[in-house]
Amino acid sequence: MERLRGAPVHRNISRTLELHLEAIQVTQARRKDEIGNAANPQSHGVPRWNNEKAVLALAAALRALAGATRRARTALWCALQAALPK
């Protein structure tokens, strides 16, 4: 979009995309934790509560990712509208 406009996009759009990337990275980390806990369900005396905690953390990360994705889509739409010829 910056190439279409010949100018940088608004800083809020850039920040929204950065937050979306952060949400993706957090979700990936929570998913790795959840997979690790599922692969070793009771290793080293870890109680089941930690597994549930990992699943709840993953669910929270997915919810945050969904919100960040909606905001990123809206920001990209706004950037496209600004880049289109009048």
NUVOFI-956098 format. One record per residue: residue in three letters; x, y, z of N, C-alpha, C, CB in turn. Coordinates in Angstrom, 1 decimal, padded with zeros to 4 digits. Glycine has a CB too. Layout:
N
[pt "ALA",[X,Y,Z],[X,Y,Z],[X,Y,Z],[X,Y,Z]]
...
END
This chain:
86
[pt "MET",[000.8,-001.2,000.0],[000.0,000.0,000.0],[000.9,001.3,000.0],[-000.9,000.0,001.2]]
[pt "GLU",[002.0,001.1,000.7],[002.9,002.3,000.7],[003.4,002.6,-000.7],[004.1,002.0,001.7]]
[pt "ARG",[003.7,001.5,-001.5],[004.1,001.7,-002.8],[003.0,002.3,-003.7],[004.6,000.4,-003.4]]
[pt "LEU",[001.8,001.9,-003.5],[000.7,002.5,-004.3],[000.5,004.0,-004.0],[-000.6,001.8,-003.9]]
[pt "ARG",[000.7,004.3,-002.7],[000.5,005.7,-002.3],[001.7,006.6,-002.6],[000.1,005.8,-000.9]]
[pt "GLY",[002.9,005.9,-002.6],[004.1,006.7,-002.7],[004.5,007.4,-001.4],[004.0,007.7,-003.8]]
[pt "ALA",[003.8,007.0,-000.3],[004.1,007.6,001.0],[003.8,006.5,002.1],[003.2,008.8,001.2]]
[pt "PRO",[004.4,006.6,003.2],[004.1,005.6,004.3],[002.7,005.7,004.8],[005.1,005.9,005.5]]
[pt "VAL",[002.2,004.6,005.3],[000.8,004.5,005.8],[000.8,005.2,007.2],[000.3,003.0,005.9]]
[pt "HIS",[-000.3,005.5,007.7],[-000.5,006.1,009.0],[000.1,005.2,010.1],[-002.0,006.4,009.3]]
[pt "ARG",[000.7,005.8,011.1],[001.4,005.0,012.2],[000.4,004.1,012.9],[002.0,006.0,013.2]]
[pt "ASN",[-000.9,004.4,013.0],[-001.8,003.5,013.6],[-001.9,002.2,012.8],[-003.2,004.2,013.8]]
[pt "ILE",[-001.9,002.3,011.5],[-002.0,001.1,010.7],[-000.7,000.2,010.9],[-002.1,001.4,009.2]]
[pt "SER",[000.4,000.8,010.9],[001.7,000.1,011.2],[001.6,-000.6,012.6],[002.9,001.0,011.1]]
[pt "ARG",[001.2,000.2,013.6],[001.1,-000.4,014.9],[000.1,-001.5,015.0],[000.7,000.8,015.9]]
[pt "THR",[-001.0,-001.4,014.4],[-002.0,-002.5,014.4],[-001.4,-003.8,013.8],[-003.2,-002.1,013.6]]
[pt "LEU",[-000.6,-003.6,012.7],[000.0,-004.8,012.1],[001.1,-005.4,013.0],[000.6,-004.4,010.7]]
[pt "GLU",[001.8,-004.5,013.7],[002.8,-005.0,014.7],[002.1,-005.8,015.8],[003.6,-003.9,015.3]]
[pt "LEU",[001.0,-005.3,016.3],[000.2,-006.0,017.4],[-000.3,-007.3,016.9],[-000.9,-005.1,017.9]]
[pt "HIS",[-000.7,-007.4,015.6],[-001.2,-008.6,015.0],[-000.1,-009.6,015.0],[-001.8,-008.4,013.6]]
[pt "LEU",[001.1,-009.2,014.6],[002.2,-010.1,014.6],[002.6,-010.6,016.0],[003.5,-009.4,014.0]]
[pt "GLU",[002.5,-009.7,017.0],[002.8,-010.2,018.4],[001.7,-011.2,018.8],[002.7,-008.9,019.3]]
[pt "ALA",[000.5,-011.0,018.5],[-000.6,-011.9,018.8],[-000.3,-013.3,018.2],[-002.0,-011.4,018.4]]
[pt "ILE",[000.1,-013.3,017.0],[000.5,-014.6,016.3],[001.6,-015.3,017.0],[000.9,-014.3,014.8]]
[pt "GLN",[002.6,-014.5,017.4],[003.8,-015.1,018.1],[003.4,-015.7,019.5],[004.9,-014.1,018.3]]
[pt "VAL",[002.5,-014.9,020.2],[002.0,-015.4,021.5],[001.2,-016.7,021.3],[001.2,-014.3,022.2]]
[pt "THR",[000.4,-016.7,020.3],[-000.4,-017.9,020.1],[000.4,-019.1,019.7],[-001.4,-017.7,018.9]]
[pt "GLN",[001.5,-018.9,018.9],[002.4,-020.0,018.6],[003.1,-020.5,019.8],[003.4,-019.5,017.6]]
[pt "ALA",[003.5,-019.6,020.7],[004.2,-020.0,021.9],[003.2,-020.8,022.8],[004.7,-018.8,022.7]]
[pt "ARG",[002.0,-020.4,023.0],[001.0,-021.1,023.8],[000.7,-022.5,023.2],[-000.3,-020.3,023.9]]
[pt "ARG",[000.7,-022.5,021.9],[000.4,-023.8,021.2],[001.5,-024.8,021.4],[000.2,-023.6,019.7]]
[pt "LYS",[002.8,-024.3,021.4],[003.9,-025.2,021.7],[003.9,-025.7,023.1],[005.2,-024.4,021.4]]
[pt "ASP",[003.5,-024.8,024.0],[003.4,-025.2,025.4],[002.3,-026.3,025.6],[003.0,-024.0,026.3]]
[pt "GLU",[001.2,-026.1,024.9],[000.1,-027.0,025.0],[000.4,-028.4,024.4],[-001.2,-026.5,024.3]]
[pt "ILE",[001.2,-028.4,023.3],[001.6,-029.6,022.6],[002.6,-030.3,023.5],[002.2,-029.3,021.2]]
[pt "GLY",[003.5,-029.6,024.1],[004.5,-030.2,025.0],[003.8,-030.8,026.2],[005.5,-029.1,025.5]]
[pt "ASN",[002.8,-030.2,026.8],[002.1,-030.8,027.9],[001.3,-032.0,027.5],[001.2,-029.7,028.5]]
[pt "ALA",[000.8,-032.0,026.3],[000.0,-033.1,025.8],[000.9,-034.3,025.5],[-000.8,-032.8,024.6]]
[pt "ALA",[002.1,-034.1,025.1],[003.1,-035.1,024.8],[003.6,-035.8,026.0],[004.2,-034.6,023.9]]
[pt "ASN",[003.7,-035.0,027.1],[004.2,-035.5,028.4],[003.2,-035.2,029.4],[005.6,-034.9,028.7]]
[pt "PRO",[002.1,-036.0,029.5],[001.0,-035.6,030.3],[001.3,-035.6,031.8],[-000.1,-036.5,030.1]]
[pt "GLN",[002.1,-036.5,032.3],[002.4,-036.5,033.8],[003.9,-036.7,034.0],[001.6,-037.7,034.4]]
[pt "SER",[004.7,-036.1,033.1],[006.1,-036.3,033.3],[006.6,-035.5,034.5],[006.9,-035.9,032.1]]
[pt "HIS",[007.5,-036.1,035.3],[008.2,-035.4,036.4],[007.1,-035.0,037.5],[009.0,-034.2,036.0]]
[pt "GLY",[006.1,-035.7,037.6],[005.1,-035.4,038.6],[004.3,-034.1,038.4],[005.7,-035.3,039.9]]
[pt "VAL",[004.2,-033.7,037.2],[003.4,-032.4,036.9],[001.9,-032.8,037.0],[003.8,-031.9,035.5]]
[pt "PRO",[001.2,-032.0,037.8],[-000.2,-032.3,038.0],[-001.0,-032.0,036.7],[-000.8,-031.6,039.2]]
[pt "ARG",[-002.2,-032.5,036.6],[-003.1,-032.2,035.5],[-003.4,-030.8,035.4],[-004.3,-033.1,035.6]]
[pt "TRP",[-003.4,-030.1,036.5],[-003.8,-028.7,036.5],[-003.0,-027.8,035.5],[-003.7,-028.1,037.9]]
[pt "ASN",[-001.7,-028.2,035.4],[-000.8,-027.4,034.5],[-001.3,-027.6,033.0],[000.6,-027.9,034.6]]
[pt "ASN",[-001.8,-028.8,032.7],[-002.3,-029.0,031.4],[-003.5,-028.2,031.1],[-002.6,-030.5,031.2]]
[pt "GLU",[-004.4,-028.1,032.0],[-005.6,-027.3,031.9],[-005.2,-025.8,031.8],[-006.5,-027.5,033.0]]
[pt "LYS",[-004.2,-025.4,032.6],[-003.7,-024.0,032.5],[-003.1,-023.7,031.1],[-002.6,-023.8,033.6]]
[pt "ALA",[-002.4,-024.6,030.5],[-001.9,-024.4,029.2],[-003.0,-024.3,028.2],[-000.9,-025.5,028.8]]
[pt "VAL",[-004.0,-025.1,028.3],[-005.2,-025.0,027.4],[-005.9,-023.7,027.5],[-006.1,-026.2,027.6]]
[pt "LEU",[-006.1,-023.2,028.8],[-006.7,-022.0,029.0],[-005.9,-020.8,028.5],[-007.0,-021.8,030.5]]
[pt "ALA",[-004.6,-020.9,028.6],[-003.7,-019.8,028.1],[-003.8,-019.8,026.5],[-002.2,-020.1,028.5]]
[pt "LEU",[-003.9,-021.0,025.9],[-004.0,-021.1,024.5],[-005.3,-020.5,024.0],[-003.9,-022.5,024.0]]
[pt "ALA",[-006.4,-020.8,024.8],[-007.7,-020.2,024.4],[-007.7,-018.7,024.5],[-008.8,-020.8,025.4]]
[pt "ALA",[-007.1,-018.2,025.5],[-007.0,-016.7,025.7],[-006.2,-016.1,024.6],[-006.3,-016.3,027.1]]
[pt "ALA",[-005.1,-016.8,024.2],[-004.3,-016.3,023.1],[-005.0,-016.3,021.8],[-003.0,-017.1,023.0]]
[pt "LEU",[-005.8,-017.3,021.5],[-006.6,-017.4,020.3],[-007.7,-016.3,020.3],[-007.3,-018.8,020.2]]
[pt "ARG",[-008.3,-016.0,021.4],[-009.2,-014.9,021.5],[-008.6,-013.6,021.2],[-009.9,-014.9,022.9]]
[pt "ALA",[-007.4,-013.3,021.7],[-006.7,-012.1,021.4],[-006.3,-012.1,020.0],[-005.4,-012.0,022.3]]
[pt "LEU",[-005.9,-013.2,019.4],[-005.5,-013.3,018.0],[-006.7,-012.9,017.1],[-004.9,-014.6,017.6]]
[pt "ALA",[-007.9,-013.4,017.5],[-009.1,-013.1,016.7],[-009.4,-011.6,016.7],[-010.3,-013.9,017.2]]
[pt "GLY",[-009.3,-011.0,017.8],[-009.5,-009.6,017.9],[-008.4,-008.8,017.1],[-009.5,-009.1,019.3]]
[pt "ALA",[-007.2,-009.2,017.2],[-006.1,-008.5,016.5],[-006.2,-008.7,015.0],[-004.7,-009.1,017.0]]
[pt "THR",[-006.7,-009.9,014.6],[-006.9,-010.1,013.2],[-008.0,-009.2,012.6],[-007.3,-011.6,012.9]]
[pt "ARG",[-009.1,-009.1,013.3],[-010.2,-008.1,012.9],[-009.7,-006.7,012.8],[-011.3,-008.2,013.9]]
[pt "ARG",[-008.9,-006.3,013.8],[-008.3,-004.9,013.7],[-007.3,-004.8,012.5],[-007.6,-004.6,015.0]]
[pt "ALA",[-006.5,-005.8,012.3],[-005.6,-005.7,011.2],[-006.3,-005.7,009.8],[-004.6,-006.9,011.2]]
[pt "ARG",[-007.4,-006.5,009.7],[-008.1,-006.4,008.4],[-008.7,-005.0,008.2],[-009.2,-007.5,008.5]]
[pt "THR",[-009.3,-004.4,009.3],[-009.8,-003.1,009.2],[-008.8,-002.1,008.8],[-010.5,-002.7,010.5]]
[pt "ALA",[-007.6,-002.2,009.5],[-006.5,-001.3,009.2],[-006.0,-001.4,007.7],[-005.3,-001.5,010.1]]
[pt "LEU",[-005.9,-002.6,007.2],[-005.5,-002.8,005.8],[-006.6,-002.3,004.9],[-005.3,-004.3,005.6]]
[pt "TRP",[-007.8,-002.4,005.2],[-008.9,-001.9,004.4],[-008.8,-000.4,004.3],[-010.3,-002.3,004.9]]
[pt "CYS",[-008.5,000.3,005.5],[-008.3,001.7,005.5],[-007.1,002.2,004.7],[-008.2,002.2,007.0]]
[pt "ALA",[-006.1,001.4,004.8],[-004.9,001.7,004.0],[-005.1,001.6,002.5],[-003.7,000.8,004.4]]
[pt "LEU",[-005.9,000.6,002.1],[-006.3,000.4,000.7],[-007.1,001.6,000.3],[-007.0,-000.9,000.5]]
[pt "GLN",[-008.1,002.0,001.1],[-009.0,003.1,000.7],[-008.1,004.4,000.5],[-010.0,003.3,001.7]]
[pt "ALA",[-007.1,004.6,001.3],[-006.3,005.8,001.2],[-005.4,005.7,000.0],[-005.5,005.9,002.5]]
[pt "ALA",[-005.0,004.4,-000.4],[-004.1,004.3,-001.5],[-004.8,004.3,-002.9],[-003.4,002.9,-001.4]]
[pt "LEU",[-006.1,004.1,-002.9],[-006.8,004.1,-004.2],[-006.9,005.5,-004.8],[-008.2,003.5,-004.0]]
[pt "PRO",[-006.9,005.6,-006.1],[-007.0,007.0,-006.7],[-008.4,007.5,-006.4],[-006.8,006.9,-008.2]]
[pt "LYS",[-008.5,008.8,-006.2],[-009.7,009.5,-005.9],[-010.6,009.6,-007.0],[-009.5,010.8,-005.3]]
END
